[in-house]
Amino acid sequence: MRAAVWLFALAALFAVIIGLEFVHSGGPAVPQNVSGPVHTLVLDGVSVHVTLARTPAEQERGLGGRDSLAPASGMLFVFPRDGKYAFWMKDMRFSIDILWLADDGRVIYIVPNLSPASYPESFTPPAPARFVLEVPAGWTAAHNIHRGDSARLP
């Protein structure tokens, strides 16, 4: 009987540890093929696990040099003020969708399925933006994301 109690207590402790890890991580395993802390952005009800690019060095590097991006992940570029930030596909090895967001999280411009072959052409929104989101190519179409949709930012 004592062994059964110990076995039950050990199983319960293991379950608590797994549960705490699940809650602490924000849910199921997050794709980790982007470097840095991962945050969750919710755009029109769809979650995207993003790393933040805040410094000029992080923003210049972006996703360049990487081989891929997990389906539910991306990079969020955070700028100190609104501006017409131009993006290009320098050193990119895969296609992406790029979304420009206003300071309130509203999508103001989208360039879908942008290919590395487009470099050195740059892409600029028609209106100032505060954030730029890069996600895998086809993500915006797959999730029916359009201008005017809103994001809850990390």
N, C-alpha and C positions, 0 to 999 in steps of 0.2 A: 504494500500500500504506500509506504514512504517513497519508494522509487517512482511510483506513478505520480505522486504529488510533485516531486522534483522534476520529472519529465514534463508535466503540465506547466509548471512555473517557468521552465526553460523555454518551452514553446511560446508561452505568453510573452516573455521578455523579448524573444526574437520577433514576434509579431509587432510589438510596440516599437522596436527599433526600426523595422521596415516601414511601419506607418509614419513614424516621425520623419524618416528620410523622404518618403513620398510627399508629405505636407511641406517640408522644408524646401524641396526642389521645385515646388509649384505644380506637381502632378507627375505624369509619366516621364520616362527618360527623355531628356532634351537632346536633340542632335548637337554634337560637340565639334563639328568640323570647321567652326569659326573660332578664333581665339578670343580670350577675354571673358569677363563675366557675361552670363546670358540673362536677358530680361525678356518678359513676355509683353508683346504689343498685341492689342486686339483691334482688328480693323473690320468693321461691319460684321462683328460677331465671330470672326475667324482669328484664331491665335497664331502668332508668328513668334518664334524664338529668335531674338536679335542680340547681336553684340553692338555696342555703341562705338561710333567713331566720333570723338569729340575734339581731339587735337589736330592741328594741321597735318602732322606726320601720319596719324591714323587715317585721316580723310584722304590724303594723297595716295596712300597705299591701298585703301579700300579692300576690295576682294581680289585685287590683282595678284597674280602668281599662284592662286589656288586652283585646284583641279575641278572642284565641284562645290555645290551648296546643297545641303540636305533639303528635302521637300518642304518642311515646315520651318525653315530658318531663313535668316537674312541679316542684313547690316543696316542699322539706323544711323544716319549722319545727323549730328546735332550741331546746329550753328548758333552763334551768340546773338544774332539779329536776323531779321528777314532780309532776303536778297534773292537775286536771280542766279542761283548757283548752277554753273555748267558742269556736266558730267561727261566723261568719255570712257572708252573701253581699253585704256592702256593696260598692258600686261594681263588682260583677261583671257581665260582659256575656255569659257563657257558663256552661254547667252543668259541674260537676266531681264527682268522687268524693273523699271525704275519709276518710283512714285514720289512726287514732290508734295509735301504736306504743309499747310498753314500752321501758324503758332497754336491754333486751337485743335489741331489734328485732322482737319478737313483735307481731303485729297483735292489738290488743285490742278494736277497734271500727271499724265501717265505716258511713258514710252514703253510699250510691250515688246517682248522678244528681241531685245537689242543684242546683236551679234558682235563678237570680238572683231569681225571683219570690218565693222563700221569705223574703227580707229583709223585716222586721228580726228574724225568728225566729233564734235561735242554737241550736247543736247541741253537746252536751257528752257525753263518753264516760261510761259507768257506773263506770269505774275510772280511777285516775290513769295518765297517759301522760307520756313524756318527749319524744316526737317526734310531729309531725303531717305527713302526706304528702297533698298535693293533686295529683291527676292528672285527665286528661280524663274526662268522664262516660262511663261504660260500660267503662272500662279494667279495673276489678276483675272484672267479669263476663266480659269478653273473655279474661282471663288466668286465670280460675278462682281468684281470690284470696279467701281466707276468714279469719275470726278464727283465730288460732293459727299461721298461716303466719309464717315468719321472714324478716327482711331483713338483708342485710349492709350496714351503713351506711358512708357515706364518712368 
